[in-house]
Amino acid sequence: MNPFEMVVAIIIVVTIGKVLQARFKADADRGARGADTAEAMRAREEIRSLKERIAVLERVITDNHSSVNLDREIERLRDSDRV
């Protein structure tokens, strides 16, 4: 084997090694990203649940008709306790 063939062989081996190294690193990153995705999905679900609860609380607080009825019911109960 002459020196030129040896240099070409070394370059090919190094190139193949770098390609394989990049592929393994990409696979490892994809696996770690999968764990982040599961955590992100859990966080999204929790945020969705909290938004629903906030919407219910806003509806309860801003619903004047129900609060007026609730005030009347409380006053009626107070009046019945006094008698």
N, C-alpha and C positions, 0 to 999 in steps of 0.2 A: 504494500500500500504506500503510495507516494504521499508526501506532505500535503499536497493540495487536496487529495481525497480525504485525508484525516481531518483537515480543517472543515471541509464540507460536512463530514459525518458529525463532528462536534457541534456545528451550528444546527444541524437537523435535530440532534438529541436535545440540545438546550431549548430549541423552539418548541419541540413536542412537550418538554417538561413544563415550560411556561404556559402553554395552552391548557394542559391538564391541571396545573395549579390554579389557573383562573377559573376553570370549570368547577373544581371542587370548592373554591371560595364562593362562587356564585350559588352553588347548591346549599352551602352552609348558611349564607345570607338569606336565602329563600326560606330555609327552615326556621331561622330566627324570626323572620318576618311573619311566618305563620303563627307563632306564639303571640306576637304583637297584634296580629289580626284578631285573635281570640279575645285578647284583653280589650281591644278597641270595640269589638262587638258587644262585650259585656258592658262597657262604659256607655255605648250608644243606647242599649236597652235600658240602663238605669236612667239616663237622661230623658228618654222617651217617657218612662214611668213618672219621673218627677214633673215633666211638663204637663202630663195628664192631671196629676194631683193639683198643680198650680191652677190649671184651667178650672177645675172643680171649685177650688177655694175662691177664685175670682168670681165665678158664677154665684156662689153662695153669698159673697159679700156684696156684690153689686145688684143682686136681684131685689128690687124695692118691693115688689108685690109680696114676695114671701116674707120679707122682713117686716112689712106692715102687718101681715097676718100673724106673724110670730109675736109682734108687740101686742096685738089685740089679745092673743091667746094668753100671754103672760099676765096682762092686766086682768083678764077674766079669772085666771087662776088666783091672782092676788086678792081680787074682790071676793071670791068664794072662800078663801082662807080667813078673811076678816069677819065673815058672818057667823 
